[in-house]
Amino acid sequence: MLTAGTVQVLHPNRAAHFQLARFGPGEFFGEMALLDDAPRSATAKALSEVEALVLDKVAFHELVLAHPHVWLRLLSVMSRRMRKADEHISSLNSKSMRDPLTGLHNRLSFEERLEEEASRARRYGGSFSLILVDVDEFAAVNEKHGVELADRLLAWVGRLLNEHTRASDVAFRFENDAFTILCPGTSSEVAAQLANRLVTLVAEAKPPVNADVSISVAAGTATCPDHARDGQALHYEAERALLASRAAR
């Protein structure tokens, strides 16, 4: 129990900024160590000079046997802490699966979802399609207009893709100027129609920037099981389709 100073409690397997809790005078920490001999569940870091009262296991057991209400109070505090930590971790995990520029799901999220869809299709049958969308000559746009404007254009493209896909589809920012869209329960014919519609949409829309710049995209599609059953193989086939589409212009 702290009598002076401040202690920060950190997740032991995360970076130092991943704070689970912060305690001051009158609060306690380290209670898990009194209950089992497992490795520590968190790391405590003093943020200032600290004074504390330390209770060992023997003294703790004697205390709760003599005063059961202490144990009930401890359980209540631990329950709140666990719930709060779980909520915090879930929130950060959600952020780690999002691209900060576009707000779309990121590459890690895409790769996980792609494998999930491929596994589901292999196990239960059915089909799903993958659409790849790539911005044309984006390096030249970046070089001519600068990174700030280029980022605004990418965010705009991501917003268009997200707003003009079906409710069941999920858009991702794969890398830099490349996007992917997973389309569950979608045939190759429907995927091709969706891809063409997105290409036309971006070409006809006016970018919300004060610069003389136009943006176009190329798209390619692949469908499981028509083109491949494995997630990576399906992505490869969609890349081939995208390159063929660009070359055919």
Secondary structure, 3 states (H helix, E strand, C coil): CEEECCEEEECCCCCCCCEEEEECCCCCCCHHHHCCCCCCCCEEEECCCCEECCCCHHHHHHHHHHCHHHHHHHHHHHHHHHHHHHHHHHHHHHHHCECCCCCCECHHHHHHHHHHHHHHHHHHCCCEEEEEEEECCHHHHHHHHCHHHHHHHHHHHHHHHHHCCCCCCEEEEEECCEEEEEEECCCHHHHHHHHHHHHHHHHHCCCCCCCCCCCCEEEEEEEECCCCCCHHHHHHHHHHHHHHHHHCC
